Amino acid sequence: MHCDNCSHKLESTDKFCTKCGARVQSEAKTHSVAPVSEEKWWYRLMKVIYIILYVGSIAIVCGVAFSEMPRRSLDGDLSLIRCNNGKNYAPAKNSIDIYGDTLSTYDDQRARILCAYDTTSYYSRTAPSYKNYAFAPAYNKVDYGSWFLYSLLSLIITWAVLKLIRLSVRYIAFGSKPRWKSEFRSPF
C-alpha cells in the first residue's frame, strides 16, 4: 500500500503517512462497490413501475372517494308545501317533483291547484293567478364522518398492499430477507 500524497510505501496498519503525515485512506473505503441490484437496468425500471403503480393507485382511491362523497339533496317527504288555508302537503306524495329551493313553473301550477281545491285532480281545475302557498324545502342529513373514515381506511389499505407487493418483489427477484421495520417506517 502506498501514500496517495507522496507515494511512500506504508504498512497496512498505518493511519498516517510516516513521510508526509497525510491521512491514509483504507482501500476498502476508497473502492466502494455499489450493490449489484443498483447497477441493473431492470431494477431501476422496477422502481419506476412501482412509483407509477403507487401514485396511480392512490389517485384511483382518491378519485373513487371523491365521487362517492355524500352530497346535500332535497328530501321530497320532509319538504312541505304550506298552503295559505293552513294545510300542508308533501310534494313527493302529491306528484310534485322538486329539484331546488323553488318549484318549476309546471309544479308551481300544480301546487296552486292543490292548495286552492284540496285535491290532486290537476287536469279538471285551473290554477289561481295568485300564489297561495309557501314552499319549505328540507334537506337530507349528510354524514361526512363515516365517508371520511372509509376513505382514509381505503388509503391506508392501499398503501399497505403496495408495501407488501414491494417486499415480495424484492424477495422473489433478489432473495433478500424482508426488512419489516425499515420498510413500513418510510412512506414510500
C-alpha positions in Angstrom: 0.0 0.0 0.0 1.3 3.5 -0.9 0.5 7.0 0.3 -1.8 8.9 -2.1 0.0 12.2 -1.4 3.8 11.3 -1.7 3.7 7.6 -2.9 5.8 6.4 0.1 5.4 2.7 1.0 3.1 2.2 4.0 2.3 -0.7 6.3 -1.3 -1.9 6.2 -1.8 -0.8 9.9 -0.6 2.8 9.3 -3.3 5.5 9.6 -1.0 8.4 8.7 2.0 8.5 6.2 5.3 8.3 8.1 7.0 10.6 5.5 4.4 13.5 4.8 1.9 12.9 7.6 -1.2 12.7 5.2 -4.1 10.7 6.4 -4.2 7.3 4.8 -7.5 6.0 3.4 -8.1 2.3 3.5 -8.6 0.5 0.2 -12.0 -0.8 1.4 -13.3 2.8 1.8 -11.8 4.1 -1.5 -13.1 1.3 -3.6 -16.8 1.3 -2.5 -18.8 -1.0 -4.6 -22.5 -0.3 -5.4 -24.9 -3.2 -4.7 -25.5 -5.4 -7.7 -29.2 -4.5 -7.7 -28.4 -0.8 -8.2 -26.4 -1.5 -11.3 -29.1 -3.5 -13.1 -31.3 -1.6 -15.6 -34.3 -3.8 -14.8 -34.0 -2.9 -11.1 -34.3 0.8 -11.9 -37.2 0.0 -14.2 -39.0 -1.8 -11.4 -38.5 1.3 -9.2 -40.2 3.4 -11.8 -43.0 0.9 -12.3 -43.5 0.8 -8.5 -43.7 4.6 -8.2 -46.2 4.7 -11.1 -48.3 1.9 -9.5 -48.1 3.7 -6.1 -49.2 7.1 -7.4 -51.8 5.6 -9.8 -53.4 3.5 -7.0 -53.6 6.4 -4.6 -55.1 8.6 -7.4 -57.7 6.0 -8.1 -58.6 5.6 -4.4 -58.9 9.4 -4.0 -61.0 9.7 -7.2 -63.4 7.0 -6.1 -63.6 8.5 -2.6 -64.4 12.0 -4.1 -67.1 10.5 -6.4 -68.7 8.8 -3.5 -68.7 11.8 -1.3 -72.2 12.4 0.2 -73.9 15.4 -1.2 -76.7 17.6 0.1 -80.0 16.7 -1.5 -83.7 17.6 -1.1 -86.0 15.2 0.7 -89.3 15.0 -1.0 -91.1 13.5 2.0 -89.8 16.1 4.6 -90.2 19.1 2.4 -93.6 20.9 2.7 -96.0 22.9 0.6 -97.7 25.2 3.2 -101.0 26.5 1.9 -102.5 29.8 2.9 -105.6 27.9 4.1 -103.4 26.2 6.8 -103.0 22.8 5.2 -99.6 21.2 4.5 -98.7 18.8 1.7 -95.6 16.7 1.0 -94.5 17.2 -2.6 -93.4 13.6 -3.2 -96.8 12.3 -2.1 -98.7 14.6 -4.4 -96.7 14.0 -7.6 -94.8 17.3 -7.4 -91.1 17.0 -8.3 -88.6 19.1 -6.5 -85.1 19.8 -7.8 -84.2 23.0 -5.9 -85.3 25.6 -3.4 -88.1 26.7 -5.7 -90.7 24.8 -7.8 -90.7 24.8 -11.6 -93.5 26.6 -13.5 -95.4 23.4 -14.1 -95.1 22.2 -10.5 -95.9 25.7 -9.3 -99.3 25.5 -11.1 -99.9 22.0 -9.6 -99.2 23.4 -6.1 -101.6 26.3 -6.6 -104.3 23.9 -7.7 -103.6 21.6 -4.7 -103.9 24.5 -2.2 -106.9 26.0 -3.9 -109.1 22.9 -4.3 -107.6 20.4 -1.8 -107.4 17.8 -4.4 -104.9 16.1 -6.7 -107.2 16.3 -9.7 -105.0 18.7 -11.6 -106.5 18.3 -15.0 -110.1 19.3 -14.2 -109.1 22.5 -12.4 -107.4 25.8 -13.3 -104.7 27.3 -11.2 -105.4 30.5 -9.4 -103.5 33.5 -10.7 -102.0 34.4 -7.3 -99.5 32.3 -5.2 -101.5 30.6 -2.4 -98.7 28.6 -0.9 -95.1 28.7 0.5 -92.6 26.1 -0.3 -90.4 24.9 2.7 -87.6 22.7 1.4 -86.0 20.1 3.7 -82.6 18.5 3.1 -81.4 15.1 3.8 -78.8 14.7 6.6 -75.3 14.3 5.2 -72.8 12.1 7.1 -69.3 13.2 6.1 -67.7 11.5 9.1 -68.2 7.9 8.0 -67.3 8.8 4.4 -64.0 10.3 5.6 -63.2 7.3 7.7 -63.9 4.8 4.9 -61.8 6.9 2.5 -58.9 7.1 5.0 -59.1 3.4 5.6 -59.0 2.7 1.9 -55.9 4.8 1.5 -54.1 3.0 4.4 -55.0 -0.4 3.0 -53.8 0.6 -0.5 -50.5 1.8 1.0 -50.0 -1.4 3.0 -50.8 -3.6 0.0 -48.3 -1.7 -2.2 -45.7 -2.1 0.5 -46.3 -5.8 0.7 -46.0 -6.1 -3.1 -42.7 -4.3 -3.0 -41.4 -6.6 -0.3 -42.5 -9.7 -2.2 -40.9 -8.5 -5.4 -37.6 -7.9 -3.6 -37.8 -11.3 -2.0 -38.5 -13.0 -5.3 -36.1 -11.0 -7.5 -33.2 -10.7 -5.1 -33.8 -13.3 -2.5 -33.3 -10.6 0.2 -35.0 -11.2 3.5 -37.8 -8.6 4.1 -37.0 -5.8 6.5 -40.4 -5.1 8.0 -39.4 -2.3 10.4 -37.5 -0.2 7.8 -40.0 -0.8 5.0 -43.0 0.4 7.0 -41.2 3.3 8.6 -40.8 5.3 5.4 -43.8 6.5 3.4 -42.5 5.2 0.0 
